[in-house]
Amino acid sequence: DWHNLSSGISADPATPALDCTRGQAHSKATPANSGRFYGIHECRGTYKSDASDGVQYLLMLTIRTDKIDRLLRMFEEEGVSIIPFLLALLTSTDENHIAAVTKEFRIKDQRALIKELADNPSTSQIFAEESCLITVITYLQEMVTVQERAAGFHYNAASMTAEKLEGFESKEMGKRLSNLAPELWQLFGYLLNARHHLALQKKLLRRLDKDGDSAMESSSTLTVLDAVESSDEEEITGAVHGVNEDETQASLPPEDPQWIHEPEGGDTTSEDEDTDEEDLEVAKILNRKKRMTKKAIRRREALLLIRRNVLFSICMQSSNSRCNALQTVVGLFAHSCNAPERIVEMMAHAGLSVSPQSSRNMLKSMSTESRKKLRLQTSKSPVAIAYDNLDISFKTEQPTVEGGNSHQVHMTTGTYFPLMHGVRPEALRFSQQLWAASEINPERDPSRRPILLGHSALMEIQKESAFPDHDSRSYFSLMAWHVRQILLSDAVSGIKQAVKDKLRPLLGEPTARKRIPVEKTIQYPARAMTISVSSNSGNAAAISNLLRQADIKDEALEDSVLLVHGDLGTGDRAAALMRSRRIEGTAKNRLQYLIFLPGVFHIKMACADAIWRAHIASSKPTKSRSSHSKSIFHMCSIIRPKETSKLASNPGFRLTHNVINHLLLATISEAWKVEVEARTGASIEEWIPETWTDVIHISNEIVRKYVAQVVYNPTTNAKSASGDMVTDAIKLWNRDALLYVMTSHAANTGDVGRLEELLLLWIYMWKGTGKHRYAAHLARFLIYLRKGWEPSLAEAIRMNWLVNPLGKPDGFRGADWVVERNNLRHKRTYCGSGVNRTIQNIIQQSPLIEVFQEAHTVVERSFYLTKRTIKHPPPVMKKTLRQLQEHIRSEGIMTPHLGRTMPEPPINFIAVGLQAATSSKPDVSWLAEPEESESQAEETSEMTSGDIGVDI
């Protein structure tokens, strides 16, 4: 009876009324400055006769004491208790009762009731117990939900696959957890950032005290935590219980409300003059966030997300051992990092990793799975094979007579590359045709003449790729492009940086002759073999083992060829095997299906070694003479002053590669300086070209004046007054160094057409410098590529001569480089440590190096491990190169002066190779057998991580 009840309402604001939330009488003048919790204000004795909504709200909160007594007597007379009445009303299915509950039990009323039950001494204990029980049950139910298999967190170590590892993502894990267990997700977030949340609650309470009724009306339906979260959303994108899916902000999503941003326009300091110490502490905590940079905020948010995932994972795995997604990834990562077993066991006990035995089971499962994937791939499409030797030393504590101080194991590693870019099995079915015309076939038809590897065949190939200088496809235009690239390089000082930035977009790319499409290459590492490939029989065993691992049938080898990438030793022994087995009865036994593809990485090493022989070693000081100040060796010593002895003896590939590039930068930059001053009268620092055509004209002139031609005749007579040995030496250096840079650029960008053309010159360069084996193999390969193989087969070889592990436009590499990188990982990175560094473990893990690398990528991405790379920025060489340019300028090396001599006259080694070719018998192979010293040097050279890093 609302009419009777309303008569008990005090219309006079000064009349004392009962505060139902505190059980105390107060007047309107009583300050409402306490009891703020869950968005609830203390009751105010305010009568709103014109607002029925306000009247009904105050009817419940401001009933006089005598009316309460009357209501209690009414319940007693009816024989009904208050609690059963409320329970019956709330559980009734009568439509009128449901409508009354909906109308009377609004959110703010429910919260007022809950607050009173929590504060009242007679109900607080049981209310707290029941509330905790409800909360615990909610958390337990959510925890059980995320442990179900359908949640996706079951990673069985015995059946682990690479796809599961690749699918692990911290952001996705957080999103699933927040959807399946929102209350737990929120709880962990609050606990991980408790001080900040508590400070925000206190600040919001002070704001409610200040704003009074307006704040109450705006926030009466929100909890304090809800208000905190809603204010946070002004700056952080994402749902309260979700994670941010914006991939562009950071590698991990911003933490949704667990690192709370301040509302715009909010002040973190107390606005009251009597701010106490607690208010100052709150302001200090909140101001700390405002001083953080965006990068620091993203890092903090990422770390909070990671820790919340870790808390979930520990709880899930503790009650269900199969729920071990994060622990499996961490265990695999720890194993790939060669972590000691006690560390892995400690992390397993802490709930952060699987046990060491589970890690071993996982590796065994993934090794078996990799073999199945390889065989599935070979059944769908043809593959190419690459293999190389791997020598590992196992040092022993106690030397013995039999074993010495260390035990060296000779192994063989390999990998498979699916043939890409439209290569179909039909393009490889030429085994019988090639064998019928092979020069080693004892039953070859005499009417079918074999391919002759003479100088004339190479000259015919050269004529096909010869263009006039003004043609963008010409050798001259390519050199001029690289000269312009050096002008705009940031590694040298020259024209102003603003001019470089303006001209760089005009540089573009050189005209490609035939480029491989950019597509990421997938490799399938083979299981390592305890086979030494230093002998012909070892190579035969290795090839047979690789065929067996890939399940390549004998029938497929009868009519199809198999592409095999390798270094020079691989090509030598493959040819020797085919010669020794030419009388066998089947194609498989004759190995007639083998087509050897020379590794481009080793080709680059041979190019660098040829330049070292031609220019650096030939001008090094000897016992009878010191280093000439104008020699190439002396200029190299300015760049590497502490490595002169290494430069003179055996510099290695990386050192030679860097010296070639740095010295070329200095000489061409000095040529730019001299030519610009001669043409314009201005220094290179002040020069601003009017048009891009001016830059092209000067670069063409530099190639003509400062770069030797192929058939250049240097001064060799020391008594000649009409020659200049210094200028001749620098011209030959510029030509050969530019040839090396052009070859590297063509290989890295996948321009196989250009690579073929440039290798024609390197064949004669190798012949002139005594590298006969490379000259023989590359000449044979290029001639067969143009004339010996069927066009469809030759096209398949061109398109798969290089691989692209990263799928980038400049990411093409030789297949032999991939094998060498794999060997480095087998030997140094993923070889195990301590008792785990055994031959058996290395063999078992050899197919999993890509999986280990993927584990590192997943962990670095999911655990916010930034700046983890082996690709470091190049050293800043501007001052060093400026010093070298000053030496070149002071010695007048770029300026012709007739009559200058050097201890050793310059030699055009390409011309030497051409002379050796023309002096041989016509239509007979002019490629001599390799010298013994060269053959031994090729076999004993060991690849280092620095050498492999050149192409990274």
FINUKOL-411022 format. One record per residue (C-alpha): residue in three letters; x, y, z. Coordinates in pm, whole numbers, plus 50000, padded with zeros to 5 digits. Layout:
<nodes>
alaXYZ;...
</nodes>
This chain:
<nodes>
asp500005000050000;trp502145028449867;his499665054949989;asn499995043950351;leu503735040150322;ser504155074650172;ser502565090550474;gly505635080350669;ile507985099750447;ser509395130950597;ala508635160450373;asp510725183350588;pro514365180850495;ala515375189450848;thr513355160850998;pro515605132951114;ala515335101750897;leu516885067650914;asp519855061850684;cys519275026150578;thr522835021850463;arg524375032450789;gly521575029251050;gln522185065151160;ala519965095951153;his521245126350968;ser519915157850814;lys520355172950471;ala523225193350599;thr525155162050693;pro528135159550457;ala528025128550237;asn531725120950241;ser531905084450333;gly530525050850236;arg531425053949867;phe531875018649739;tyr530775001749417;gly529435034949295;ile526915038449581;his526335072149752;glu525135075550106;cys521405080950126;arg520315117350118;gly517125129750290;thr515905147449979;tyr512225147049883;lys511385147949510;ser507585149449495;asp507535157349126;ala509685127749024;ser508015094349081;asp511245076249016;gly512985095849288;val510035091149525;gln510105053549490;tyr513845053049546;leu513555074449860;leu510565054749990;met512915026050046;leu515775046550186;thr514115073250406;ile511325055750603;arg510775068550953;thr511295045651250;asp507615043451344;lys506705032250995;ile509335005051012;asp507724993151335;arg504324992251166;leu505684972450873;leu507294947251105;arg503994942551290;met502244937350955;phe504664909250866;glu504224894351213;glu500424895451188;glu500554878250849;gly502954852250985;val505534859950720;ser509214867550769;ile510994893650566;ile513564870450408;pro511084843450296;phe508914871150156;leu511784884849948;leu512814850149833;ala509254841549733;leu508914874349548;leu512194870049361;thr511504833949264;ser507824838049177;thr506764830848818;asp503674852448841;glu503744879948580;asn502664906748828;his505364896249070;ile507994896048796;ala506904930748686;ala507094943249045;val510624929249084;thr511744944848757;lys510304978148856;glu511384979549219;phe514744961049218;arg516804983749002;ile520564981148979;lys521255009249222;asp518744994449466;gln520314960149439;arg523734974749507;ala522454993949806;leu520994961749947;ile524194942549881;lys526244970050045;glu524064969650355;leu524244931950384;ala528014934350362;asp528254961850629;asn525584950750875;pro527194931951168;ser524434906051178;thr524764896350811;ser528314906050713;gln529974872850802;ile527554849750625;phe527314874250333;ala531114874250298;glu531274836250313;glu528554831450054;ser530004858449829;cys533434842549843;leu531914808549772;ile530064821749468;thr533204839149346;val535364808449394;ile532864786349214;thr532794811148925;tyr536584810748902;leu536734772948924;gln534124768848653;glu536044792148423;met539324774348496;val537734740848411;thr536364755848089;val539774766847961;gln541214732648044;glu538914714447804;arg540364701447480;ala538044723547280;ala539764754247425;gly542864745747219;phe545534745047490;his546284707547481;tyr549754702247329;asn550614665447352;ala554414663247347;ala554314627947203;ser552364640246900;met553734675546868;thr553864690146517;ala555464720546360;glu552014734246269;lys551034735946638;leu554214754846715;glu553664779446433;gly550074784446549;phe551064795246900;glu550484832346944;ser550454851647269;lys547834876247145;glu545544848447026;met546044829947353;gly545064860747550;lys542014866147335;arg540774830547385;leu541414831647759;ser539594864747799;asn536584850947611;leu536444817647795;ala537304830548143;pro536504867648159;glu536304869748539;leu539624852148594;trp541214872348316;gln540084904148488;leu541164892048832;phe544714884148718;gly544884918148556;tyr543864935748877;leu546334915849086;leu549224922748846;asn548614960248873;ala547114963449219;arg548644996549327;his547455014949020;his543915001349047;leu543685010149414;ala544895045449343;leu542285049749070;gln539505037849303;lys540485063149566;lys540595090649305;leu537145081649176;leu535715081949530;arg537035116949582;arg535475127549253;leu532125112849361;asp532345132149688;lys532895164249496;asp530255159449223;gly527475147749456;asp524155138349300;ser525255144448940;ala528065119448980;met525705095749152;glu523175096948871;ser525875092348604;ser527675063648778;ser525015047348991;thr524815018648746;leu528575013448733;thr531034999248975;val534185017949050;leu536104992348845;asp533634996648561;ala534215033948571;val537955028648570;glu537685006048267;ser535395029448078;ser537765058548139;asp540605036848020;glu538875029847689;glu539265066347593;glu542905059347520;ile543135021647471;thr541245004747192;gly539634971847285;ala536904956347493;val537084955847871;his537604918547882;gly539324914947546;val542664922147389;asn543574947347125;glu543724932446778;asp545404962146610;glu548564947446465;thr550134980946386;gln550524993546742;ala552984967946873;ser554044932246836;leu551794924647132;pro548414940747207;pro548014969047457;glu546884956947794;asp543154963247832;pro542294975848152;gln545314962248337;trp547474992448265;ile544995020348299;his545315053648120;glu544025084448290;pro540765099848164;glu541295130347951;gly541195162148148;gly541615144248479;asp543905157948743;thr545935133348944;thr546405156649238;ser543865162949511;glu541815194249459;asp541275199649829;glu543695222250006;asp544005197650293;thr545455169550080;asp546725142650310;glu549635118850261;glu547385092350110;asp546245116449840;leu549855125049761;glu550705088249725;val547755083449490;ala548875113149282;lys552425099649270;ile551265065749141;leu549025080748873;asn551575106748761;arg554115079148704;lys552025066748411;lys551795101148254;arg555585104348247;met556005071748053;thr556635072747680;lys554415054547434;lys557145028847378;ala557435022447753;ile553655019947782;arg553484994247501;arg556254974347663;arg554514975248002;glu551224964647848;ala552914936247659;leu554624923447971;leu551364924148168;leu549654903847896;ile552514878747898;arg552374874848276;arg548634870348271;asn549014842548011;val551724826848227;leu549484827348536;phe546704810648341;ser549114784548197;ile550544775448537;cys547074771148684;met545824750848387;gln548844727748372;ser548854722948749;ser545394707148747;asn545544691848399;ser548964681148277;arg547734678747919;cys546914715647916;asn550504726247842;ala550564748847536;leu552894775147678;gln555024749547862;thr555604730147539;val556784760847350;val559054771547635;gly560484736247666;leu561294734547295;phe562844769247309;ala564984759947610;his566184728447435;ser567114747647120;cys569094772047336;asn571134743047478;ala569814750247826;pro571214726548092;glu568844699448203;arg568714712248560;ile567404745748438;val564714728848228;glu563774707148524;met563594737448752;met561264755148506;ala559174723548480;his558754722548858;ala557744759048851;gly555114751648587;leu556844771048310;ser558074742248094;val557544705748019;ser559964680648167;pro563244671547992;gln561854637347906;ser558784653247749;ser561084675247543;arg562904644547415;asn559614627647330;met558544659047149;leu561744659946941;lys561324623446847;ser557734629546739;met558594660346535;ser561544642846369;thr559224615046254;glu556664640246140;ser559274659245935;arg560124627545745;lys556444622145663;lys556124658045540;leu559204653845319;arg557864622245158;leu554484638245107;gln556154667744934;thr558254645944703;ser555154626344607;lys553394658244498;ser556164677244315;pro559814672544214;val562574684644442;ala566224694744417;ile568874682344658;ala571774700744816;tyr574344684545046;asp577754691245194;asn580204677345447;leu580024685445819;asp583034679146042;ile582484681646419;ser585154677646686;phe584244662347022;lys586964671347270;thr587864645547532;glu588984651647887;gln591644624447882;pro593794621047568;thr594444585747449;val596814570347200;glu593944559246980;gly591854590446989;gly594224618647071;asn592944650547230;ser589734651447031;his587484629146830;gln586474643246492;val583384629746322;his582854633445947;met579194637245862;thr577054647745570;thr574064670745585;gly571554678545314;thr568294695545240;tyr565524694344980;phe564054723244784;pro560744718944598;leu561134730244237;met559164762344199;his558004787543939;gly555884764443730;val558294735243695;arg556354703543619;pro557624667543624;glu557504666743244;ala560264692843226;leu562684668543394;arg562034637543182;phe565124639942966;ser567414615043135;gln567504590642844;gln568034617942584;leu570914633042778;trp572544599242830;ala572294590842462;ala574304622242376;ser576664621142677;glu580394620842606;ile580904593742871;asn578334569842720;pro580304540242580;glu577374531442354;arg576824566242220;asp575844568841857;pro578934581341669;ser576744603741459;arg575794623741767;arg578694646441848;pro579074656142215;ile579044691842333;leu582534706942295;leu583714728942581;gly585924751742377;his586574788742366;ser584454792242055;ala581344779942240;leu581844805942512;met582334833342253;glu579054823942087;ile577294828042421;gln579044861242472;lys577874874342135;glu574264867242231;ser574574890142533;ala576624917942371;phe574904951842345;pro576164986942259;asp577175009242547;his574085031342527;asp571775001042565;ser570524997342922;arg571134959642899;ser574834964142827;tyr577754956343052;phe578794993143029;ser575385006143145;leu575384982243439;met578774995143552;ala577565031143520;trp574525022743736;his576745009444014;val578915040543986;arg575805061844042;gln574805039844333;ile578155046444501;leu577605083944460;leu574305081344649;ser575585057244913;asp575395068245277;ala578675050245347;val580775077545182;ser580885115045216;gly580375134844898;ile577345153944786;lys575045167945052;gln572655144045222;ala569645164345106;val570795160544746;lys571275123044797;asp567775119644934;lys566375138744639;leu568265118944374;arg567935083944527;pro564365077544399;leu565645084644046;leu568285057344067;gly565845028444033;glu567114993543955;pro569354982343670;thr567734965843373;ala567274929043448;arg568134902843188;lys566104874143335;arg564834875943692;ile563424848343909;pro559984857044052;val560044866244420;glu558604837344619;lys559694823144951;thr561514790144924;ile560694762645171;gln563424738145261;tyr563044703445410;pro566254694945598;ala567394659045568;arg568524636945850;ala572284639845898;met574374610045793;thr577584596245941;ile579074594845594;ser582204612245473;val581864627245126;ser585604632245083;ser585664601544857;asn583664589944556;ser582174560844747;gly581104584145025;asn579294606544776;ala577534576344626;ala576394565344974;ala575214600445058;ile573194603844738;ser571624569544794;asn570724578845152;leu569144611945045;leu567074594044781;arg565904568845040;gln564934595745292;ala562794613345034;asp561354580044915;ile562244587444553;lys561494555844358;asp563954539144121;glu561374540843845;ala561304578743864;leu565074580143811;glu564974560043490;asp563584588543280;ser563794619643501;val566794639843611;leu567594651543963;leu569084686144028;val571904685444283;his573354717644431;gly576824717244580;asp580294731444599;leu583204723744371;gly584074691144549;thr580544678644504;gly580684685644132;asp584084668944094;arg583054636944267;ala579664635444099;ala581414636843760;ala583954610743870;leu581164587643990;met579334590343661;arg582524582443466;ser583314552243684;arg579774538243656;arg579134544343291;ile579114506843213;glu576314498943458;gly573064485143317;thr570454508443477;ala570064545643485;lys570014545543865;asn573284526643894;arg574924548543628;leu573774579943815;gln572854593943477;tyr570004613143640;leu572404636743823;ile572674672643701;phe575114692743907;leu574354729543975;pro577374749344104;gly576624767444429;val576434805144383;phe577774811644732;his580984792844656;ile581134810344320;lys581184843844500;met583944831144726;ala585944821044417;cys585404855744267;ala586674872544583;asp589684849444594;ala590514857444230;ile590524894844308;trp592744888644609;arg595204869444392;ala595154895044111;his595404927544307;ile596164922844678;ala598514893244700;ser600434904644391;ser601234938544548;lys601954927244906;pro605384934945057;thr608104908745052;lys611444904145221;ser613164922844940;arg610714951944909;ser608344971845126;ser604764980745051;his604435006444773;ser602425036844883;lys600365036044563;ser599694998544560;ile596344982144619;phe597734963544919;his598844996045085;met595375011245039;cys593824979945188;ser596144982945488;ile594745017845556;ile591295002345592;arg592574972745796;pro595784984745965;lys595884956246219;glu595214928245973;thr597984933145718;ser599514899145785;lys596154882445731;leu595604902445413;ala598954890745283;ser598424853745355;asn594884840145393;pro592274867345458;gly589164845745429;phe585994854145245;arg584414879945475;leu587544901045512;thr588194900045138;his584554908545063;asn584594938845294;val587934951445168;ile586784949444806;asn583604968944875;his585234995645094;leu588175002244865;leu585855004344564;leu583725029944748;ala586825051344808;thr588235049544454;ile584935056244276;ser584025084044519;glu587375100344450;ala586725096544077;trp583415114844127;lys585225142644310;val587865146944041;glu585405145443754;val582855169443908;glu585575195143985;ala586945191743632;arg583525196443472;thr581865222643695;gly584695238743888;ala582805232544212;ser583655208044486;ile581635176344521;glu580185189444850;glu578825220744680;trp577725204144358;ile573985202244292;pro573175185843958;glu570595204243753;thr569065172443611;trp569415134843656;thr570825133843303;asp573885152743427;val574535125143681;ile574175098543410;his576625116443179;ile579265119743450;ser578865083443558;asn579355072143197;glu582475093643173;ile583865078643494;val583445043643350;arg585305054043035;lys588175071943212;tyr588665053243541;val587545017443462;ala589544994243237;gln587864976142950;val587954938442911;val590834939142660;tyr592784966742835;asn596584966142785;pro598364980043093;thr601914992743101;thr604324964443172;asn607664980043080;ala609174998543372;lys611395019043140;ser608525031442928;ala607995068942959;ser604625068242785;gly602835046743040;asp601505050443394;met601485018343596;val599675034643890;thr596735045943679;asp596645012443498;ala596554993543829;ile593675014443967;lys591685010943644;leu592044973143652;trp591074973144020;asn587944993743952;arg586924970343672;asp587384938043866;ala585864952044188;leu582844965143995;leu582544931243827;tyr582434915144172;val579814939744299;met577694934743987;thr577844896944027;ser576804899044393;his573924922444311;ala572674900444027;ala572764869544250;asn571054886544545;thr568244900544328;gly567674868044136;asp568764881443795;val570024848143660;gly570264861443306;arg572724888043416;leu574544862943634;glu575164840343335;glu576614869243132;leu578944880643410;leu580194845443481;leu581544843843127;leu584114870143224;trp584854852743554;ile585724820743368;tyr588614838543198;met589504856443524;trp589754823143705;lys591764808543422;gly594174837843437;thr594614836043817;gly595114798243827;lys591654787443950;his591254761943673;arg588674740043846;tyr586124767843876;ala586804778043517;ala586214742243399;his583014736243596;leu581394769643521;ala582264767743152;arg580704733543127;phe577614744743320;leu577034776243110;ile577564758542779;tyr575154730742870;leu572664756643000;arg572674773842661;lys573234744942421;gly573304710942589;trp569994708042775;glu566494709442638;pro564944744442662;ser562304733842917;leu564944716943134;ala567294746843104;glu564464769943207;ala563714748243512;ile567384749543611;arg567554787443573;met564414793143780;asn565704770744061;trp569434778144054;leu568884803244337;val566584800544639;asn564894827744842;pro564694817745212;leu563044850445318;gly560874857645017;lys562314892644965;pro563324909844639;asp566984910644745;gly566854878144943;phe568064853444679;arg570874830444788;gly572684800444657;ala571374766844777;asp574874759344904;trp574604789845132;val571504774545293;val573384741945351;glu576324760545505;arg573964779745731;asn572334747045836;asn575784732645912;leu576574762646129;arg573384756346326;his574174719146356;lys577674726246479;arg577234756946701;thr573624767146763;tyr571484735746805;cys574154709946884;gly573314705947252;ser575634710847546;gly577334688547799;val576164652747793;asn573514661747533;arg576134670847273;thr576364636847110;ile576324624046756;gln572994606946814;asn571314639046931;ile572744659146643;ile571464633546394;gln568034631746556;gln567684669646566;ser569114676346219;pro565694676946042;leu564364701546303;ile566594731846255;glu563774751146088;val561464741146374;phe564014753846627;gln564294786346436;glu560524789446435;ala560504783246811;his562884812446856;thr560674834346639;val557524824546829;val559114830447170;glu560664863547068;arg557334875546936;ser555154861847216;phe557444871747506;tyr558414906047375;leu562094897447322;thr563114926647104;lys566424934146931;arg567364897446894;thr569154894946560;ile572414883946408;lys572114910046134;his573894939646281;pro574154973446106;pro577294978845900;pro580094998746061;val580215036045999;met583105039345754;lys582845076045653;lys585895088145845;thr587985057845749;leu587075061245383;arg587705098745399;gln591195091245529;leu591735066745244;gln590475092444991;glu592915118145129;his595725093045077;ile594575086544719;arg594405124044655;ser597795131744810;glu599465104044611;gly597765114744288;ile596595079244222;met593515089344021;thr595405115543816;pro597485102643521;his601235109643538;leu603365094643264;gly606425075143364;arg605235062343702;thr606235026743781;met605515000644046;pro607544970944179;glu605134946844010;pro603564957643681;pro599744955343666;ile598294925143485;asn594974921743308;phe594124886343420;ile590994884343205;ala593224890342904;val595594863643034;gly592714838943046;leu591594848742697;gln595104843542567;ala595204808842720;ala591874801142552;thr592904812642205;ser596214794242223;ser594514760442276;lys593574736841996;pro590314744941818;asp587224725341922;val589124709442211;ser588534716642577;trp591044743642672;leu590354738443042;ala593374722143199;glu593244697643487;pro593374714443831;glu596654719744000;glu597284698444308;ser597774728344536;glu594474743544430;ser592594710944480;gln593934706844831;ala593084742744918;glu589474737544808;glu589134706245022;thr590664719745343;ser588924753545352;glu586364755745634;met583374778545634;thr583054802845925;ser580074821446063;gly581604853745934;asp581734840145580;ile578074829645595;gly577154863445740;val578294881145424;asp575084871245246;ile572704876645539;
</nodes>
